[in-house]
């Protein structure tokens, strides 16, 4: 019971960090001057956010079974 609530909190934190990373991707894509730096910002933080969401999904479906 307690382990499930702790894992739920971890899942929520991972998703919130992913949302913040995606917001920084959008802000960086808008504010950076050069196309290469825009691509770099979108690639680095976007892939980090996707990885966090995948980890959160893995934890969610792992505790479900």
N, C-alpha and C positions, 0 to 999 in steps of 0.2 A: 504494500500500500504506500509506504513512504518512498520506496524506490521509484514507483510510478510517478509520484508528484515531483520528485527531484528530476527525473528524466523529462517530464513535461516542461519544467522550468528551463532545462538545458535546451530543449527544442525551441522554445519561445525565444531564448537569448540568441541562438544561432540564426533564427529567421530575422530577428531585429538587427543583428549585425550585418546580415546580408542585405537588408533593405537600406541600411545606412551606406553600405558600400556601393549599392546601385545608385543611390542619390549622389554620392560623390563622383560616380562615373558620369552621370548626366551633367553635373556642375562642371566637371573637368572638361567634358566634351564641348560645352558651351563656351567656357571662358578661355581655354587654351588657344594660342594664336596660330600654331602651325598644324598642318594636317598630320604629320608624323607623331607629334606629341598627343594629338587627339586620339589617334589609333592606339598609341601606347597606353594611354589612360583607360580607354575603353577595354582594351584587352586584359590588362592586369587586374583592375578592380572588378571587371565584369566576370572574369573567370573565377576570381576569389569568391564572389557572391554566389555563383552557381555551385561551386564546391561546397559552400556552407549549407545551401539549400538541399543538396544531395545527401550530405551527412545527416541533416535534420530529418529528412525523409527516411533514411536508413534506420535511424534510431526509432522513429515513430512506428515503422512497420515491423521492426525487430521486437519491440515490447508488446505489439499487438498479438503476436503468435504465441 
